[in-house]
Amino acid sequence: MLWGMANEQRYDAVVVGAGPAGSAAARGIARGGFRVLVLEEHAQIGVPLHCSGLVTPRTLVEAGVGEGMIVNAIVGAHVCVPSGRTLTIGNGKTRAYVIDRVGLDRALADSAQQAGAALMRGARLLDARREHGGVTLSIRRNDALHTLRTRLLIGADGVHSRVAKALGLSGPSERVFGLGAEGVLPGSDRDHVQVFVGNDIAPGWFAWTIPLGDGRVRLGVGSSGPLRPAAAMRRFLSVYAQRLGGWEQRRLTGGVIPIWSRRATVGDNVMLVGDAAGQVKPTSGGGIFSGLAGARLAAETACDALAKDDLSERALRAYAKAWEKAFGREFRRGEDLRRLYKTLTDEDFERMLRIFSARPVVALFNRYGDIDYPGGVFRRLFSATPALWALARGPLRYGRLWR
Ligand SMILES: Cc1cc2nc3c(=O)[nH]c(=O)nc-3n(C[C@H](O)[C@H](O)[C@H](O)COP(=O)(O)OP(=O)(O)OC[C@H]3O[C@@H](n4cnc5c(N)ncnc54)[C@H](O)[C@@H]3O)c2cc1C
């Protein structure tokens, strides 16, 4: 018999997915005194890896599992346009950490278990249906099918969320395909990331290098256009052959970044968190911080709803409202920035770099730049730099971004 199946009503909440958002949500609900089970389809937590592991110091505070997974500290960025011209931003202050992402996922899964959540690895959710005031789950584990019942189902199952599909919540409006690699790059700057923009190498997105501080680098490219990520990666390596000279690839990772404009994150007896809920910055694809924050907010509402035994969509909407309060404006600005970004030609990138290179503009970046909340610095930049308006076409010119 499958562990935990003796009593069908055993769990107050089942969380699907032991990524950062799932483990954080499970931890929060278990700390509230409820019986929680996490289902993870893979045998090992955090594997396979699909992330570059660049996070802000604030993310590790939100994760609450210490700093043991920090690999390197980042103080700034070199932003490179197609002509090769580069702008450096940063003022020596640590802006981000490069982390061992598998280590973060494991630490979070451990903390959820320490809080009392049960974890079942190698258990894949196949289907979920609402019945009798709860949710019945069909899962596959060790080549056998099982059913399980819960009062509340939390979908933390990433971009291809099976929970969202099964319970009729919508999917992303846009997908960005990313390909990342880890390897050795001789002579790489040890504390600056590099960002490469250009429609030839990364249409609708960008390419990046992130130093690990010991000569190793995580390098990647994203594409939202017809250019496939593998082709984009080949082009990136060839266009920047000189700058990336001596690159020796050791490990390849890939993944999809979901971009939503607006979506439902709750229904009767169900909540979505993390990538499954579209809690990913539309400008950079970073989703660890916002997913962890979303999980915390979801757990707060879940504890309240479980205690009151009201798991209706109406009751769970408190979570959607809390998310809107915390991130709504920031994400709307991010969506506007993304819409603007997708219209930029390579000539626009050159013009933008020239504008951004002015000393007062760099000073604005250094003073107000925040990886988790990029909307604020761009709003200031657009207010302080009228020349930027020429790059904003059509309705964006009068859009929300500048308010
Ligand atoms: C190339 C790339 C680079 C990135 N780099 C960064 C970065 O540097 N910084 C940053 O902040 N973000 C980055 N991201 C985004 C970040 O990886 C995600 O936002 C983050 O992993 C989302 O966490 P999550 O817990 O919501 O989902 P996930 O981490 O995707 O976890 C979902 C879990 O659910 C499990 N699962 C899925 N379906 C089922 C099922 N049916 N049954 C059981 N289990 C299931 C999966 O196995 C997985 O463990 C990157 C993404 C990509 C693609």
The ligand as an SDF file (V2000), in Angstrom:
LIG
                    3D

 53 58  0  0  0  0  0  0  0  0999 V2000
   17.0730   28.7150  -18.2710 C   0  0  0  0  0  0  0  0  0  0  0  0
   16.4450   29.2910  -17.0140 C   0  0  0  0  0  0  0  0  0  0  0  0
   17.2050   30.0620  -16.1460 C   0  0  0  0  0  0  0  0  0  0  0  0
   16.6130   30.6140  -15.0000 C   0  0  0  0  0  0  0  0  0  0  0  0
   17.3940   31.3550  -14.1690 N   0  0  0  0  0  0  0  0  0  0  0  0
   16.8450   31.9320  -13.0710 C   0  0  0  0  0  0  0  0  0  0  0  0
   17.6340   32.7220  -12.1920 C   0  0  0  0  0  0  0  0  0  0  0  0
   18.8440   32.9010  -12.4020 O   0  0  0  0  0  0  0  0  0  0  0  0
   17.0280   33.2720  -11.1000 N   0  0  0  0  0  0  0  0  0  0  0  0
   15.6750   33.1080  -10.8400 C   0  0  0  0  0  0  0  0  0  0  0  0
   15.1550   33.6620   -9.8420 O   0  0  0  0  0  0  0  0  0  0  0  0
   14.9190   32.3520  -11.6500 N   0  0  0  0  0  0  0  0  0  0  0  0
   15.4690   31.7510  -12.7520 C   0  0  0  0  0  0  0  0  0  0  0  0
   14.6960   30.9540  -13.5600 N   0  0  0  0  0  0  0  0  0  0  0  0
   13.2850   30.7270  -13.1780 C   0  0  0  0  0  0  0  0  0  0  0  0
   13.2010   29.7380  -12.0330 C   0  0  0  0  0  0  0  0  0  0  0  0
   13.9310   28.5800  -12.3370 O   0  0  0  0  0  0  0  0  0  0  0  0
   11.7330   29.3890  -11.7620 C   0  0  0  0  0  0  0  0  0  0  0  0
   10.9780   30.5660  -11.6510 O   0  0  0  0  0  0  0  0  0  0  0  0
   11.5920   28.5540  -10.4800 C   0  0  0  0  0  0  0  0  0  0  0  0
   12.2360   27.3160  -10.6070 O   0  0  0  0  0  0  0  0  0  0  0  0
   10.1170   28.3250  -10.1780 C   0  0  0  0  0  0  0  0  0  0  0  0
    9.9880   27.5210   -9.0220 O   0  0  0  0  0  0  0  0  0  0  0  0
    8.7010   26.6200   -8.8110 P   0  0  0  0  0  0  0  0  0  0  0  0
    8.8570   25.9870   -7.4820 O   0  0  0  0  0  0  0  0  0  0  0  0
    7.4840   27.4070   -9.1170 O   0  0  0  0  0  0  0  0  0  0  0  0
    8.7580   25.5260   -9.9830 O   0  0  0  0  0  0  0  0  0  0  0  0
    9.8700   24.4730  -10.3340 P   0  0  0  0  0  0  0  0  0  0  0  0
   11.1930   24.8540   -9.8020 O   0  0  0  0  0  0  0  0  0  0  0  0
    9.7470   24.2520  -11.8130 O   0  0  0  0  0  0  0  0  0  0  0  0
    9.4030   23.1480   -9.5810 O   0  0  0  0  0  0  0  0  0  0  0  0
    8.2760   22.4310   -9.9970 C   0  0  0  0  0  0  0  0  0  0  0  0
    8.3980   21.0250   -9.4310 C   0  0  0  0  0  0  0  0  0  0  0  0
    7.1910   20.3210   -9.7150 O   0  0  0  0  0  0  0  0  0  0  0  0
    7.5280   19.0030  -10.1070 C   0  0  0  0  0  0  0  0  0  0  0  0
    6.3970   18.5080  -10.9070 N   0  0  0  0  0  0  0  0  0  0  0  0
    5.9770   18.9750  -12.1080 C   0  0  0  0  0  0  0  0  0  0  0  0
    4.9000   18.2930  -12.5310 N   0  0  0  0  0  0  0  0  0  0  0  0
    4.6360   17.3680  -11.5760 C   0  0  0  0  0  0  0  0  0  0  0  0
    3.6280   16.3470  -11.4540 C   0  0  0  0  0  0  0  0  0  0  0  0
    2.6700   16.1690  -12.4000 N   0  0  0  0  0  0  0  0  0  0  0  0
    3.6410   15.5540  -10.3470 N   0  0  0  0  0  0  0  0  0  0  0  0
    4.5990   15.7270   -9.3880 C   0  0  0  0  0  0  0  0  0  0  0  0
    5.5670   16.6760   -9.4640 N   0  0  0  0  0  0  0  0  0  0  0  0
    5.5780   17.4810  -10.5480 C   0  0  0  0  0  0  0  0  0  0  0  0
    8.8180   19.1740  -10.8840 C   0  0  0  0  0  0  0  0  0  0  0  0
    9.5420   17.9640  -10.9630 O   0  0  0  0  0  0  0  0  0  0  0  0
    9.5350   20.2360  -10.0680 C   0  0  0  0  0  0  0  0  0  0  0  0
   10.3220   19.6770   -9.0510 O   0  0  0  0  0  0  0  0  0  0  0  0
   15.2440   30.3850  -14.7050 C   0  0  0  0  0  0  0  0  0  0  0  0
   14.4790   29.6010  -15.5620 C   0  0  0  0  0  0  0  0  0  0  0  0
   15.0680   29.0540  -16.7160 C   0  0  0  0  0  0  0  0  0  0  0  0
   14.2160   28.2260  -17.6300 C   0  0  0  0  0  0  0  0  0  0  0  0
  1  2  1  0
  2  3  1  0
  2 52  2  0
  3  4  2  0
  4  5  1  0
  4 50  1  0
  5  6  2  0
  6  7  1  0
  6 13  1  0
  7  8  2  0
  7  9  1  0
  9 10  1  0
 10 11  2  0
 10 12  1  0
 12 13  2  0
 13 14  1  0
 14 15  1  0
 14 50  1  0
 15 16  1  0
 16 17  1  0
 16 18  1  0
 18 19  1  0
 18 20  1  0
 20 21  1  0
 20 22  1  0
 22 23  1  0
 23 24  1  0
 24 25  2  0
 24 26  1  0
 24 27  1  0
 27 28  1  0
 28 29  2  0
 28 30  1  0
 28 31  1  0
 31 32  1  0
 32 33  1  0
 33 34  1  0
 33 48  1  0
 34 35  1  0
 35 36  1  0
 35 46  1  0
 36 37  1  0
 36 45  1  0
 37 38  2  0
 38 39  1  0
 39 40  1  0
 39 45  2  0
 40 41  1  0
 40 42  2  0
 42 43  1  0
 43 44  2  0
 44 45  1  0
 46 47  1  0
 46 48  1  0
 48 49  1  0
 50 51  2  0
 51 52  1  0
 52 53  1  0
M  END
$$$$
